[in-house]
Amino acid sequence: MRAAYSFDNDDPAAAQRHVLLAEMLDPFTFERLAGIGDLTGRRCLEVGAGGGSVAGWLAARAGPHGRVLATDLNPRHLPIDQGYAVLRHDLTSEPVPEPSWDVIHARLVLAHLPARATILGRLADALAPGGILLVEEWVSAYPAVVLAAPDVAAADLVERYHRIVVGKLLPANGADPAWGGRTHAAMLAAGLGDVRTEIRAESWAGGTAGAQLIAVNVAQVGAGLRAAGLTEADLDRLCELAGDPALVIRSHFTYSTMGRR
């Protein structure tokens, strides 16, 4: 049986999640993909494509003689007029779409899938000779995320919220918040060469996309937060803090790991 995904695309807050994630992560992702070189005419696969921002970027660079396929278990947030094809696809039970690919990218996907190492191996096998696999994951399994807060109570609440999400809710649904740190070894085990990892983190002040994700998480996993002991007043306060510039939190660590077949 498939483990439940914590952030279902059918949830009303999912569209905002994709907007915020793109704002937070696209600059680093585009920097990494640009480092591959000229993508004109390339065959590119974007798995777990979410809102489609990366697929659109790839399509613009692959051009009319290239091919970009964006897949998702639930592709409802993927526009169909951005120069890439869209496919409903289950990474856990279906083969990687053909043909062999010059570039495969997966962001914040594999850590949520219990068979993550096996799936990474199948993605590696789907590369054309010389093809690149880029896997990007948040490593969030670290405490002490608050850098500044309006008061001690606010800091304690945000830290408690973080411990619940990362320590209870995500693992209960099959996710591994630390797996990004093992992606490098998994790529080597899959036979890829020239494997390199870059790690990035920054501060997120209230009102920025990173802090606003707290409010989206409250909307999407509020039931789990309540079951773990947070009150309605706690959840309301978290949403207020998400927009308060007096709160500054450390971002999760983004592990961006690239390997070549």
C-alpha atoms as an extended CHARMM CRD file, in Angstrom:
* protein
*
       261  EXT
         1         1  MET       CA              0.0000000000        0.0000000000        0.0000000000  PROA      1               0.0000000000
         2         2  ARG       CA              1.2290000000        3.4930000000       -0.8900000000  PROA      2               0.0000000000
         3         3  ALA       CA              2.1380000000        5.6780000000        2.0900000000  PROA      3               0.0000000000
         4         4  ALA       CA              0.0500000000        8.8290000000        2.3600000000  PROA      4               0.0000000000
         5         5  TYR       CA              1.6470000000       11.9770000000        0.9900000000  PROA      5               0.0000000000
         6         6  SER       CA              1.6780000000       14.8070000000        3.4960000000  PROA      6               0.0000000000
         7         7  PHE       CA              0.9950000000       17.5850000000        0.9740000000  PROA      7               0.0000000000
         8         8  ASP       CA             -1.7360000000       16.3450000000       -1.3830000000  PROA      8               0.0000000000
         9         9  ASN       CA             -2.1580000000       18.2870000000       -4.6380000000  PROA      9               0.0000000000
        10        10  ASP       CA             -5.9470000000       18.0940000000       -4.1700000000  PROA      10              0.0000000000
        11        11  ASP       CA             -5.7050000000       20.2160000000       -1.0280000000  PROA      11              0.0000000000
        12        12  PRO       CA             -6.8830000000       23.8200000000       -1.5510000000  PROA      12              0.0000000000
        13        13  ALA       CA             -3.5510000000       25.1070000000       -0.2150000000  PROA      13              0.0000000000
        14        14  ALA       CA             -1.4680000000       23.0830000000       -2.6680000000  PROA      14              0.0000000000
        15        15  ALA       CA             -1.3960000000       25.7550000000       -5.3830000000  PROA      15              0.0000000000
        16        16  GLN       CA              0.0860000000       28.2800000000       -2.9600000000  PROA      16              0.0000000000
        17        17  ARG       CA              2.6340000000       25.6860000000       -1.8340000000  PROA      17              0.0000000000
        18        18  HSD       CA              3.8930000000       25.3320000000       -5.4100000000  PROA      18              0.0000000000
        19        19  VAL       CA              4.1590000000       29.1240000000       -5.7760000000  PROA      19              0.0000000000
        20        20  LEU       CA              6.1850000000       29.4330000000       -2.5820000000  PROA      20              0.0000000000
        21        21  LEU       CA              8.4450000000       26.4870000000       -3.3770000000  PROA      21              0.0000000000
        22        22  ALA       CA              9.2260000000       27.9250000000       -6.7940000000  PROA      22              0.0000000000
        23        23  GLU       CA             10.0910000000       31.2970000000       -5.2670000000  PROA      23              0.0000000000
        24        24  MET       CA             12.3700000000       29.6740000000       -2.7050000000  PROA      24              0.0000000000
        25        25  LEU       CA             14.0640000000       27.0100000000       -4.7590000000  PROA      25              0.0000000000
        26        26  ASP       CA             14.0070000000       27.8910000000       -8.4530000000  PROA      26              0.0000000000
        27        27  PRO       CA             17.0580000000       30.2040000000       -8.4090000000  PROA      27              0.0000000000
        28        28  PHE       CA             19.3100000000       27.4570000000       -7.0090000000  PROA      28              0.0000000000
        29        29  THR       CA             17.7720000000       24.7940000000       -9.2560000000  PROA      29              0.0000000000
        30        30  PHE       CA             18.1780000000       26.9480000000      -12.3750000000  PROA      30              0.0000000000
        31        31  GLU       CA             21.7860000000       27.6860000000      -11.4250000000  PROA      31              0.0000000000
        32        32  ARG       CA             22.5060000000       23.9780000000      -11.1540000000  PROA      32              0.0000000000
        33        33  LEU       CA             20.7260000000       23.0860000000      -14.4000000000  PROA      33              0.0000000000
        34        34  ALA       CA             22.4250000000       25.9410000000      -16.2530000000  PROA      34              0.0000000000
        35        35  GLY       CA             25.7500000000       24.4460000000      -15.2280000000  PROA      35              0.0000000000
        36        36  ILE       CA             25.0220000000       21.3790000000      -17.3580000000  PROA      36              0.0000000000
        37        37  GLY       CA             25.5520000000       23.4390000000      -20.4980000000  PROA      37              0.0000000000
        38        38  ASP       CA             23.5140000000       24.0340000000      -23.6410000000  PROA      38              0.0000000000
        39        39  LEU       CA             20.1730000000       22.2060000000      -23.4280000000  PROA      39              0.0000000000
        40        40  THR       CA             19.0500000000       22.9590000000      -26.9850000000  PROA      40              0.0000000000
        41        41  GLY       CA             17.4800000000       19.8620000000      -28.5150000000  PROA      41              0.0000000000
        42        42  ARG       CA             17.8360000000       17.8400000000      -25.3180000000  PROA      42              0.0000000000
        43        43  ARG       CA             15.3670000000       15.3070000000      -23.9370000000  PROA      43              0.0000000000
        44        44  CYS       CA             14.4770000000       16.3490000000      -20.3740000000  PROA      44              0.0000000000
        45        45  LEU       CA             12.3040000000       14.6010000000      -17.7920000000  PROA      45              0.0000000000
        46        46  GLU       CA             10.9340000000       16.5140000000      -14.7940000000  PROA      46              0.0000000000
        47        47  VAL       CA              9.5020000000       14.0580000000      -12.2480000000  PROA      47              0.0000000000
        48        48  GLY       CA              7.1470000000       15.1880000000       -9.5040000000  PROA      48              0.0000000000
        49        49  ALA       CA              6.8120000000       18.4230000000      -11.4550000000  PROA      49              0.0000000000
        50        50  GLY       CA              4.4430000000       20.1700000000       -9.0110000000  PROA      50              0.0000000000
        51        51  GLY       CA              3.5130000000       23.5640000000      -10.4060000000  PROA      51              0.0000000000
        52        52  GLY       CA              5.6800000000       23.2430000000      -13.5090000000  PROA      52              0.0000000000
        53        53  SER       CA              8.1380000000       26.1120000000      -13.0280000000  PROA      53              0.0000000000
        54        54  VAL       CA             11.2000000000       23.9190000000      -13.6460000000  PROA      54              0.0000000000
        55        55  ALA       CA              9.5830000000       22.1110000000      -16.5790000000  PROA      55              0.0000000000
        56        56  GLY       CA              8.8180000000       25.4860000000      -18.1600000000  PROA      56              0.0000000000
        57        57  TRP       CA             12.4090000000       26.6170000000      -17.6910000000  PROA      57              0.0000000000
        58        58  LEU       CA             13.6840000000       23.4170000000      -19.3020000000  PROA      58              0.0000000000
        59        59  ALA       CA             11.2650000000       23.7270000000      -22.2070000000  PROA      59              0.0000000000
        60        60  ALA       CA             12.3980000000       27.2720000000      -22.9580000000  PROA      60              0.0000000000
        61        61  ARG       CA             15.9970000000       26.0860000000      -23.1900000000  PROA      61              0.0000000000
        62        62  ALA       CA             15.4400000000       22.7710000000      -24.9570000000  PROA      62              0.0000000000
        63        63  GLY       CA             13.6020000000       24.6290000000      -27.7180000000  PROA      63              0.0000000000
        64        64  PRO       CA             11.3380000000       23.2650000000      -30.4530000000  PROA      64              0.0000000000
        65        65  HSD       CA             13.7520000000       20.4610000000      -31.3430000000  PROA      65              0.0000000000
        66        66  GLY       CA             14.0090000000       19.2290000000      -27.7690000000  PROA      66              0.0000000000
        67        67  ARG       CA             11.4960000000       17.3570000000      -25.6380000000  PROA      67              0.0000000000
        68        68  VAL       CA             10.4480000000       18.0530000000      -22.0590000000  PROA      68              0.0000000000
        69        69  LEU       CA              8.0670000000       15.7500000000      -20.1930000000  PROA      69              0.0000000000
        70        70  ALA       CA              6.6400000000       16.8050000000      -16.8120000000  PROA      70              0.0000000000
        71        71  THR       CA              5.2040000000       13.9960000000      -14.7050000000  PROA      71              0.0000000000
        72        72  ASP       CA              3.3190000000       13.9610000000      -11.4360000000  PROA      72              0.0000000000
        73        73  LEU       CA              1.1360000000       11.5380000000       -9.5110000000  PROA      73              0.0000000000
        74        74  ASN       CA             -1.4750000000       14.2990000000       -9.5670000000  PROA      74              0.0000000000
        75        75  PRO       CA             -0.6580000000       16.7820000000      -12.3460000000  PROA      75              0.0000000000
        76        76  ARG       CA             -3.6030000000       19.0940000000      -11.7640000000  PROA      76              0.0000000000
        77        77  HSD       CA             -1.3600000000       22.1250000000      -11.1390000000  PROA      77              0.0000000000
        78        78  LEU       CA              0.6700000000       21.6730000000      -14.3240000000  PROA      78              0.0000000000
        79        79  PRO       CA             -0.3250000000       24.0450000000      -17.1440000000  PROA      79              0.0000000000
        80        80  ILE       CA             -0.5610000000       22.4390000000      -20.5710000000  PROA      80              0.0000000000
        81        81  ASP       CA              0.4880000000       25.4310000000      -22.6800000000  PROA      81              0.0000000000
        82        82  GLN       CA              4.1010000000       25.9640000000      -21.5620000000  PROA      82              0.0000000000
        83        83  GLY       CA              5.9590000000       23.9760000000      -24.1970000000  PROA      83              0.0000000000
        84        84  TYR       CA              6.2330000000       20.6910000000      -22.3050000000  PROA      84              0.0000000000
        85        85  ALA       CA              4.1550000000       17.5140000000      -22.2730000000  PROA      85              0.0000000000
        86        86  VAL       CA              2.3100000000       16.4420000000      -19.1150000000  PROA      86              0.0000000000
        87        87  LEU       CA              1.8570000000       12.8630000000      -17.9220000000  PROA      87              0.0000000000
        88        88  ARG       CA              0.0820000000       11.4530000000      -14.8730000000  PROA      88              0.0000000000
        89        89  HSD       CA              2.6390000000        8.9870000000      -13.5660000000  PROA      89              0.0000000000
        90        90  ASP       CA              3.3650000000        6.9500000000      -10.4410000000  PROA      90              0.0000000000
        91        91  LEU       CA              7.1000000000        6.6160000000       -9.8150000000  PROA      91              0.0000000000
        92        92  THR       CA              6.5530000000        3.8200000000       -7.3100000000  PROA      92              0.0000000000
        93        93  SER       CA              4.6670000000        1.4140000000       -9.5670000000  PROA      93              0.0000000000
        94        94  GLU       CA              5.2090000000        2.4340000000      -13.1920000000  PROA      94              0.0000000000
        95        95  PRO       CA              8.3590000000        2.2950000000      -15.3410000000  PROA      95              0.0000000000
        96        96  VAL       CA             10.2130000000        5.5050000000      -16.0470000000  PROA      96              0.0000000000
        97        97  PRO       CA              8.7150000000        6.9480000000      -19.2580000000  PROA      97              0.0000000000
        98        98  GLU       CA             10.6620000000        6.4240000000      -22.4660000000  PROA      98              0.0000000000
        99        99  PRO       CA             12.8450000000        7.3840000000      -24.2910000000  PROA      99              0.0000000000
       100       100  SER       CA             16.2200000000        7.5170000000      -22.5930000000  PROA      100             0.0000000000
       101       101  TRP       CA             16.8040000000       11.0300000000      -21.2190000000  PROA      101             0.0000000000
       102       102  ASP       CA             19.6120000000       13.5470000000      -21.4390000000  PROA      102             0.0000000000
       103       103  VAL       CA             18.4920000000       15.2870000000      -18.2200000000  PROA      103             0.0000000000
       104       104  ILE       CA             16.2980000000       14.0100000000      -15.3880000000  PROA      104             0.0000000000
       105       105  HSD       CA             15.4310000000       16.3120000000      -12.4920000000  PROA      105             0.0000000000
       106       106  ALA       CA             13.5360000000       15.5090000000       -9.2790000000  PROA      106             0.0000000000
       107       107  ARG       CA             13.0320000000       18.0890000000       -6.4960000000  PROA      107             0.0000000000
       108       108  LEU       CA             11.5040000000       17.3360000000       -3.0890000000  PROA      108             0.0000000000
       109       109  VAL       CA             10.1720000000       14.0390000000       -4.4390000000  PROA      109             0.0000000000
       110       110  LEU       CA             12.2070000000       10.9760000000       -3.5300000000  PROA      110             0.0000000000
       111       111  ALA       CA             12.4780000000       11.7130000000        0.2030000000  PROA      111             0.0000000000
       112       112  HSD       CA              8.7020000000       11.1990000000        0.3980000000  PROA      112             0.0000000000
       113       113  LEU       CA              8.8290000000        7.7350000000       -1.2210000000  PROA      113             0.0000000000
       114       114  PRO       CA              9.8430000000        4.7360000000        0.9180000000  PROA      114             0.0000000000
       115       115  ALA       CA             11.3940000000        2.9870000000       -2.1310000000  PROA      115             0.0000000000
       116       116  ARG       CA             13.4990000000        6.0840000000       -2.8180000000  PROA      116             0.0000000000
       117       117  ALA       CA             16.8240000000        4.3330000000       -3.4130000000  PROA      117             0.0000000000
       118       118  THR       CA             15.2870000000        1.8340000000       -5.8130000000  PROA      118             0.0000000000
       119       119  ILE       CA             13.5120000000        4.6060000000       -7.6990000000  PROA      119             0.0000000000
       120       120  LEU       CA             16.7240000000        6.6140000000       -7.9450000000  PROA      120             0.0000000000
       121       121  GLY       CA             18.3620000000        3.5640000000       -9.4860000000  PROA      121             0.0000000000
       122       122  ARG       CA             15.6000000000        3.3120000000      -12.0830000000  PROA      122             0.0000000000
       123       123  LEU       CA             15.9750000000        7.0000000000      -12.9160000000  PROA      123             0.0000000000
       124       124  ALA       CA             19.7090000000        6.5060000000      -13.3600000000  PROA      124             0.0000000000
       125       125  ASP       CA             19.0670000000        3.5740000000      -15.6890000000  PROA      125             0.0000000000
       126       126  ALA       CA             16.7250000000        5.7530000000      -17.7800000000  PROA      126             0.0000000000
       127       127  LEU       CA             19.5290000000        8.1840000000      -18.6730000000  PROA      127             0.0000000000
       128       128  ALA       CA             21.0900000000        8.2180000000      -22.0990000000  PROA      128             0.0000000000
       129       129  PRO       CA             24.8820000000        7.7790000000      -22.1520000000  PROA      129             0.0000000000
       130       130  GLY       CA             26.3460000000       10.9830000000      -20.7580000000  PROA      130             0.0000000000
       131       131  GLY       CA             22.9480000000       11.9510000000      -19.3100000000  PROA      131             0.0000000000
       132       132  ILE       CA             22.6000000000       13.9020000000      -16.0680000000  PROA      132             0.0000000000
       133       133  LEU       CA             20.4470000000       13.1040000000      -13.0330000000  PROA      133             0.0000000000
       134       134  LEU       CA             19.8580000000       16.0260000000      -10.6490000000  PROA      134             0.0000000000
       135       135  VAL       CA             18.1030000000       15.2210000000       -7.3680000000  PROA      135             0.0000000000
       136       136  GLU       CA             17.3570000000       18.0190000000       -4.8980000000  PROA      136             0.0000000000
       137       137  GLU       CA             16.0560000000       17.4150000000       -1.3970000000  PROA      137             0.0000000000
       138       138  TRP       CA             15.5390000000       19.3540000000        1.7760000000  PROA      138             0.0000000000
       139       139  VAL       CA             17.3420000000       17.9590000000        4.7790000000  PROA      139             0.0000000000
       140       140  SER       CA             15.1420000000       19.2730000000        7.5650000000  PROA      140             0.0000000000
       141       141  ALA       CA             16.0170000000       16.8710000000       10.3670000000  PROA      141             0.0000000000
       142       142  TYR       CA             17.8340000000       19.5040000000       12.4040000000  PROA      142             0.0000000000
       143       143  PRO       CA             16.4260000000       21.5080000000       15.3560000000  PROA      143             0.0000000000
       144       144  ALA       CA             17.1740000000       25.1140000000       16.3160000000  PROA      144             0.0000000000
       145       145  VAL       CA             15.5590000000       26.7080000000       13.2830000000  PROA      145             0.0000000000
       146       146  VAL       CA             14.7040000000       30.0440000000       14.9440000000  PROA      146             0.0000000000
       147       147  LEU       CA             17.3080000000       32.7600000000       14.3930000000  PROA      147             0.0000000000
       148       148  ALA       CA             15.2270000000       35.6080000000       15.8530000000  PROA      148             0.0000000000
       149       149  ALA       CA             11.7030000000       35.9350000000       17.2180000000  PROA      149             0.0000000000
       150       150  PRO       CA              9.4440000000       38.5980000000       18.7200000000  PROA      150             0.0000000000
       151       151  ASP       CA              9.5030000000       36.7830000000       22.0750000000  PROA      151             0.0000000000
       152       152  VAL       CA             10.5630000000       33.5570000000       23.7390000000  PROA      152             0.0000000000
       153       153  ALA       CA              7.0920000000       32.0330000000       23.4970000000  PROA      153             0.0000000000
       154       154  ALA       CA              7.0370000000       32.5520000000       19.7400000000  PROA      154             0.0000000000
       155       155  ALA       CA             10.4470000000       30.9510000000       19.3480000000  PROA      155             0.0000000000
       156       156  ASP       CA              9.3960000000       27.9640000000       21.4560000000  PROA      156             0.0000000000
       157       157  LEU       CA              6.1980000000       27.5120000000       19.4500000000  PROA      157             0.0000000000
       158       158  VAL       CA              7.9910000000       27.5290000000       16.0930000000  PROA      158             0.0000000000
       159       159  GLU       CA             10.5660000000       25.0490000000       17.3590000000  PROA      159             0.0000000000
       160       160  ARG       CA              7.7930000000       22.7930000000       18.6580000000  PROA      160             0.0000000000
       161       161  TYR       CA              5.9520000000       23.0080000000       15.3310000000  PROA      161             0.0000000000
       162       162  HSD       CA              9.1590000000       22.0870000000       13.4860000000  PROA      162             0.0000000000
       163       163  ARG       CA              9.7930000000       19.0750000000       15.7330000000  PROA      163             0.0000000000
       164       164  ILE       CA              6.2660000000       17.7810000000       15.1480000000  PROA      164             0.0000000000
       165       165  VAL       CA              6.3370000000       18.1570000000       11.3660000000  PROA      165             0.0000000000
       166       166  VAL       CA              9.8290000000       16.7730000000       10.8610000000  PROA      166             0.0000000000
       167       167  GLY       CA              9.9370000000       14.2680000000       13.6900000000  PROA      167             0.0000000000
       168       168  LYS       CA              6.3900000000       12.8750000000       13.5300000000  PROA      168             0.0000000000
       169       169  LEU       CA              4.1600000000       13.8460000000       10.6310000000  PROA      169             0.0000000000
       170       170  LEU       CA              6.5430000000       13.3700000000        7.7180000000  PROA      170             0.0000000000
       171       171  PRO       CA              8.0070000000       10.0360000000        8.9260000000  PROA      171             0.0000000000
       172       172  ALA       CA              4.5050000000        8.7500000000        9.6690000000  PROA      172             0.0000000000
       173       173  ASN       CA              3.7150000000        9.1930000000        5.9830000000  PROA      173             0.0000000000
       174       174  GLY       CA              6.8260000000        7.3980000000        4.7920000000  PROA      174             0.0000000000
       175       175  ALA       CA              9.1090000000       10.4060000000        4.3190000000  PROA      175             0.0000000000
       176       176  ASP       CA             12.7220000000       10.5910000000        5.4430000000  PROA      176             0.0000000000
       177       177  PRO       CA             13.6540000000       14.2080000000        6.3000000000  PROA      177             0.0000000000
       178       178  ALA       CA             17.3520000000       13.2800000000        6.3300000000  PROA      178             0.0000000000
       179       179  TRP       CA             17.5380000000       11.2940000000        3.0970000000  PROA      179             0.0000000000
       180       180  GLY       CA             18.9760000000       14.1350000000        1.0250000000  PROA      180             0.0000000000
       181       181  GLY       CA             22.2450000000       13.5850000000        2.8520000000  PROA      181             0.0000000000
       182       182  ARG       CA             22.3530000000       10.0230000000        1.5040000000  PROA      182             0.0000000000
       183       183  THR       CA             21.5440000000       10.8900000000       -2.1120000000  PROA      183             0.0000000000
       184       184  HSD       CA             25.2140000000       11.2130000000       -3.0470000000  PROA      184             0.0000000000
       185       185  ALA       CA             25.9670000000        7.6710000000       -1.8920000000  PROA      185             0.0000000000
       186       186  ALA       CA             22.8030000000        6.3880000000       -3.5940000000  PROA      186             0.0000000000
       187       187  MET       CA             23.9210000000        7.8700000000       -6.9220000000  PROA      187             0.0000000000
       188       188  LEU       CA             27.3040000000        6.2050000000       -6.6030000000  PROA      188             0.0000000000
       189       189  ALA       CA             25.5940000000        2.9110000000       -5.7730000000  PROA      189             0.0000000000
       190       190  ALA       CA             23.4510000000        3.3450000000       -8.8880000000  PROA      190             0.0000000000
       191       191  GLY       CA             26.5980000000        3.4700000000      -11.0020000000  PROA      191             0.0000000000
       192       192  LEU       CA             26.6530000000        7.1740000000      -11.7950000000  PROA      192             0.0000000000
       193       193  GLY       CA             29.9260000000        9.0320000000      -12.1030000000  PROA      193             0.0000000000
       194       194  ASP       CA             31.1320000000       12.5840000000      -11.5340000000  PROA      194             0.0000000000
       195       195  VAL       CA             28.7040000000       12.8280000000       -8.5920000000  PROA      195             0.0000000000
       196       196  ARG       CA             28.7560000000       16.2210000000       -6.9220000000  PROA      196             0.0000000000
       197       197  THR       CA             26.6440000000       17.7220000000       -4.1520000000  PROA      197             0.0000000000
       198       198  GLU       CA             26.1030000000       21.3830000000       -3.3800000000  PROA      198             0.0000000000
       199       199  ILE       CA             24.3460000000       22.4300000000       -0.1690000000  PROA      199             0.0000000000
       200       200  ARG       CA             22.6180000000       25.7440000000        0.3690000000  PROA      200             0.0000000000
       201       201  ALA       CA             20.7200000000       27.4110000000        3.2090000000  PROA      201             0.0000000000
       202       202  GLU       CA             19.6330000000       30.9320000000        4.0920000000  PROA      202             0.0000000000
       203       203  SER       CA             17.4710000000       32.9120000000        6.5060000000  PROA      203             0.0000000000
       204       204  TRP       CA             13.7200000000       33.2670000000        6.0120000000  PROA      204             0.0000000000
       205       205  ALA       CA             12.0470000000       36.2910000000        7.6410000000  PROA      205             0.0000000000
       206       206  GLY       CA              8.3280000000       36.4450000000        8.2870000000  PROA      206             0.0000000000
       207       207  GLY       CA              6.5300000000       37.5050000000        5.1180000000  PROA      207             0.0000000000
       208       208  THR       CA              9.0040000000       35.7940000000        2.7790000000  PROA      208             0.0000000000
       209       209  ALA       CA              8.1260000000       32.6290000000        0.9210000000  PROA      209             0.0000000000
       210       210  GLY       CA             10.0390000000       30.3850000000        3.3130000000  PROA      210             0.0000000000
       211       211  ALA       CA              8.2710000000       31.6570000000        6.4110000000  PROA      211             0.0000000000
       212       212  GLN       CA              4.8990000000       31.7650000000        4.6630000000  PROA      212             0.0000000000
       213       213  LEU       CA              5.2450000000       28.0380000000        4.0910000000  PROA      213             0.0000000000
       214       214  ILE       CA              4.5010000000       27.6300000000        7.8040000000  PROA      214             0.0000000000
       215       215  ALA       CA              0.9540000000       28.8940000000        7.2380000000  PROA      215             0.0000000000
       216       216  VAL       CA              0.5170000000       26.6120000000        4.2240000000  PROA      216             0.0000000000
       217       217  ASN       CA              1.7130000000       23.6620000000        6.2910000000  PROA      217             0.0000000000
       218       218  VAL       CA             -0.7940000000       24.5510000000        8.9930000000  PROA      218             0.0000000000
       219       219  ALA       CA             -3.5080000000       24.4820000000        6.3410000000  PROA      219             0.0000000000
       220       220  GLN       CA             -2.3890000000       21.1550000000        4.8920000000  PROA      220             0.0000000000
       221       221  VAL       CA             -1.3470000000       19.1570000000        7.9660000000  PROA      221             0.0000000000
       222       222  GLY       CA             -3.3250000000       20.9960000000       10.6380000000  PROA      222             0.0000000000
       223       223  ALA       CA             -5.0790000000       17.8050000000       11.7160000000  PROA      223             0.0000000000
       224       224  GLY       CA             -1.7470000000       16.1690000000       12.4850000000  PROA      224             0.0000000000
       225       225  LEU       CA             -0.5160000000       19.2320000000       14.3470000000  PROA      225             0.0000000000
       226       226  ARG       CA             -3.6660000000       19.2250000000       16.4800000000  PROA      226             0.0000000000
       227       227  ALA       CA             -3.3110000000       15.4950000000       17.1630000000  PROA      227             0.0000000000
       228       228  ALA       CA              0.2490000000       16.1600000000       18.3420000000  PROA      228             0.0000000000
       229       229  GLY       CA             -1.0080000000       18.6660000000       20.9110000000  PROA      229             0.0000000000
       230       230  LEU       CA             -1.0300000000       22.0830000000       19.2700000000  PROA      230             0.0000000000
       231       231  THR       CA             -4.1410000000       24.1290000000       20.0350000000  PROA      231             0.0000000000
       232       232  GLU       CA             -6.1950000000       26.3100000000       17.7070000000  PROA      232             0.0000000000
       233       233  ALA       CA             -4.5840000000       29.3160000000       19.3600000000  PROA      233             0.0000000000
       234       234  ASP       CA             -1.1530000000       27.8270000000       18.6120000000  PROA      234             0.0000000000
       235       235  LEU       CA             -2.0410000000       27.3270000000       14.9480000000  PROA      235             0.0000000000
       236       236  ASP       CA             -3.4300000000       30.8490000000       14.6620000000  PROA      236             0.0000000000
       237       237  ARG       CA             -0.2480000000       32.2200000000       16.2120000000  PROA      237             0.0000000000
       238       238  LEU       CA              1.9230000000       30.2290000000       13.7940000000  PROA      238             0.0000000000
       239       239  CYS       CA              0.0390000000       31.7600000000       10.8730000000  PROA      239             0.0000000000
       240       240  GLU       CA              0.5540000000       35.2390000000       12.3390000000  PROA      240             0.0000000000
       241       241  LEU       CA              4.2630000000       34.5900000000       12.8190000000  PROA      241             0.0000000000
       242       242  ALA       CA              4.5870000000       33.4270000000        9.2160000000  PROA      242             0.0000000000
       243       243  GLY       CA              3.9270000000       37.0310000000        8.1850000000  PROA      243             0.0000000000
       244       244  ASP       CA              5.7970000000       38.7720000000       11.0040000000  PROA      244             0.0000000000
       245       245  PRO       CA              9.2550000000       40.0550000000        9.9530000000  PROA      245             0.0000000000
       246       246  ALA       CA             10.3240000000       39.8740000000       13.6080000000  PROA      246             0.0000000000
       247       247  LEU       CA             10.4470000000       36.1020000000       13.1550000000  PROA      247             0.0000000000
       248       248  VAL       CA             13.5090000000       34.8630000000       11.2840000000  PROA      248             0.0000000000
       249       249  ILE       CA             14.0670000000       31.1570000000       10.7440000000  PROA      249             0.0000000000
       250       250  ARG       CA             16.8430000000       29.1480000000        9.1870000000  PROA      250             0.0000000000
       251       251  SER       CA             15.8860000000       27.4720000000        5.9620000000  PROA      251             0.0000000000
       252       252  HSD       CA             16.1240000000       23.7450000000        5.5310000000  PROA      252             0.0000000000
       253       253  PHE       CA             19.3940000000       22.6070000000        3.9640000000  PROA      253             0.0000000000
       254       254  THR       CA             18.9220000000       22.0670000000        0.2270000000  PROA      254             0.0000000000
       255       255  TYR       CA             21.1020000000       19.1850000000       -0.9660000000  PROA      255             0.0000000000
       256       256  SER       CA             21.4940000000       19.3790000000       -4.7490000000  PROA      256             0.0000000000
       257       257  THR       CA             23.1740000000       16.2140000000       -6.0250000000  PROA      257             0.0000000000
       258       258  MET       CA             24.1080000000       15.6370000000       -9.6460000000  PROA      258             0.0000000000
       259       259  GLY       CA             25.5330000000       12.5500000000      -11.3240000000  PROA      259             0.0000000000
       260       260  ARG       CA             26.3250000000       11.4880000000      -14.8810000000  PROA      260             0.0000000000
       261       261  ARG       CA             25.7630000000        8.1850000000      -16.6210000000  PROA      261             0.0000000000
